[in-house]
Amino acid sequence: MEQSETARVFGHVKWFDPVKGFGFVVAESGGPDILLHVNVLRNFGQSSVADGSGIEIATQSTGRGVQATEIFRIDPPVKSDTAPLADIAQLDEDTVRSAPLEPARVKWFDKAKGFGFANVFGKAEDVFLHVEVLRRSGLSDLQPGEALALRVIDGKRGRMAAEVVAWEAGVPEDD
């Protein structure tokens, strides 16, 4: 099987199924769909990605088609027409971004119900995770035990995630 050199591509996620372990990216420049395997996504620090997310990847053509080999950036999908969560609707993005990133693990998440909970390291109370916050963060699903970083706010019913990012973003760097 002959492989070509890698190319840097900008595009969007056509679809991604974490259960199947793969999905496809459509390049802005056109061409065939690009296979996105879950292992490439995991190397980026995520286990899922929301359909419609913008993505910058390295690709390689193989005998079986074009495949993503590395992810450089994922941008959340363009905002939908759905009503925002009441707890975060009134917050501006600067307020959310000013909240510290806190390392956490997913306790459980049910995509069908649209919510779940995480535990922030060193804190006893659960943090509510809503599927709309995941979508805004460029994710579509979470697995129990998955490590991530959260920007947490005090909502009407307790602590809730206002942003979810890859684990590496919440781990302090060594000086």
DRENGU-298708 format. One record per residue (C-alpha): residue number from 1; residue in three letters; x, y, z. Coordinates in steps of 0.5 Angstrom, whole numbers, plus 500, padded with zeros to 3 digits. Layout:
N
    n  res   xx   yy   zz
  NUM  ALA    X    Y    Z
...
END
This chain:
175
    n  res   xx   yy   zz
    1  MET  500  500  500
    2  GLU  503  507  498
    3  GLN  502  513  502
    4  SER  503  520  500
    5  GLU  506  526  504
    6  THR  501  529  509
    7  ALA  497  536  507
    8  ARG  494  541  512
    9  VAL  487  541  511
   10  PHE  481  546  514
   11  GLY  474  543  514
   12  HIS  468  541  518
   13  VAL  466  535  521
   14  LYS  461  532  517
   15  TRP  459  526  522
   16  PHE  462  523  528
   17  ASP  460  517  531
   18  PRO  464  515  538
   19  VAL  460  508  538
   20  LYS  463  506  531
   21  GLY  470  510  533
   22  PHE  470  514  526
   23  GLY  467  519  522
   24  PHE  468  524  516
   25  VAL  471  531  515
   26  VAL  469  535  509
   27  ALA  475  539  506
   28  GLU  474  547  505
   29  SER  478  546  498
   30  GLY  473  540  496
   31  GLY  475  533  495
   32  PRO  473  526  498
   33  ASP  471  525  505
   34  ILE  477  525  510
   35  LEU  476  519  515
   36  LEU  477  521  522
   37  HIS  479  515  527
   38  VAL  477  516  534
   39  ASN  485  514  536
   40  VAL  487  521  532
   41  LEU  481  524  536
   42  ARG  484  521  542
   43  ASN  491  524  541
   44  PHE  488  531  541
   45  GLY  485  529  548
   46  GLN  477  528  546
   47  SER  473  522  545
   48  SER  468  525  541
   49  VAL  467  531  536
   50  ALA  460  535  535
   51  ASP  458  535  527
   52  GLY  459  541  524
   53  SER  465  543  528
   54  GLY  470  547  524
   55  ILE  477  543  524
   56  GLU  484  543  522
   57  ILE  488  537  521
   58  ALA  494  533  517
   59  THR  491  528  512
   60  GLN  495  523  508
   61  SER  492  519  502
   62  THR  493  512  502
   63  GLY  490  506  498
   64  ARG  484  506  502
   65  GLY  483  513  501
   66  VAL  484  520  505
   67  GLN  485  519  513
   68  ALA  486  525  518
   69  THR  493  523  522
   70  GLU  493  529  527
   71  ILE  488  534  529
   72  PHE  491  542  530
   73  ARG  485  545  532
   74  ILE  477  544  533
   75  ASP  472  550  533
   76  PRO  465  549  536
   77  PRO  460  549  530
   78  VAL  456  555  528
   79  LYS  451  557  533
   80  SER  444  553  532
   81  ASP  437  556  533
   82  THR  436  553  539
   83  ALA  435  557  545
   84  PRO  441  557  550
   85  LEU  441  554  557
   86  ALA  437  559  562
   87  ASP  443  559  567
   88  ILE  448  561  562
   89  ALA  444  565  557
   90  GLN  445  572  561
   91  LEU  453  571  561
   92  ASP  457  574  556
   93  GLU  463  570  553
   94  ASP  468  574  557
   95  THR  465  572  564
   96  VAL  465  565  562
   97  ARG  473  565  559
   98  SER  475  568  566
   99  ALA  473  562  570
  100  PRO  479  558  571
  101  LEU  479  551  568
  102  GLU  479  546  573
  103  PRO  481  538  571
  104  ALA  475  533  572
  105  ARG  473  526  570
  106  VAL  466  525  567
  107  LYS  462  521  573
  108  TRP  456  519  567
  109  PHE  453  522  561
  110  ASP  447  520  558
  111  LYS  447  523  551
  112  ALA  439  521  550
  113  LYS  437  525  556
  114  GLY  442  531  554
  115  PHE  446  531  561
  116  GLY  450  528  566
  117  PHE  455  530  571
  118  ALA  463  530  573
  119  ASN  467  531  579
  120  VAL  472  536  579
  121  PHE  479  534  583
  122  GLY  479  536  590
  123  LYS  472  538  590
  124  ALA  466  534  593
  125  GLU  460  536  589
  126  ASP  458  534  582
  127  VAL  458  539  576
  128  PHE  452  539  572
  129  LEU  454  537  564
  130  HIS  449  539  559
  131  VAL  449  537  552
  132  GLU  448  544  549
  133  VAL  455  546  553
  134  LEU  458  540  550
  135  ARG  456  542  543
  136  ARG  458  549  544
  137  SER  465  546  546
  138  GLY  465  542  540
  139  LEU  464  535  543
  140  SER  458  531  542
  141  ASP  458  525  548
  142  LEU  463  524  554
  143  GLN  464  517  557
  144  PRO  465  515  564
  145  GLY  472  516  567
  146  GLU  474  521  561
  147  ALA  478  526  563
  148  LEU  477  533  561
  149  ALA  477  541  564
  150  LEU  471  545  566
  151  ARG  470  552  566
  152  VAL  465  552  572
  153  ILE  459  557  574
  154  ASP  454  557  580
  155  GLY  448  556  576
  156  LYS  440  556  579
  157  ARG  441  549  581
  158  GLY  448  548  583
  159  ARG  455  548  580
  160  MET  455  547  572
  161  ALA  460  547  567
  162  ALA  459  553  562
  163  GLU  465  550  558
  164  VAL  468  543  557
  165  VAL  475  543  554
  166  ALA  481  537  553
  167  TRP  484  535  559
  168  GLU  491  538  557
  169  ALA  488  545  558
  170  GLY  486  544  565
  171  VAL  493  541  567
  172  PRO  498  546  570
  173  GLU  504  546  566
  174  ASP  511  545  570
  175  ASP  515  551  571
END
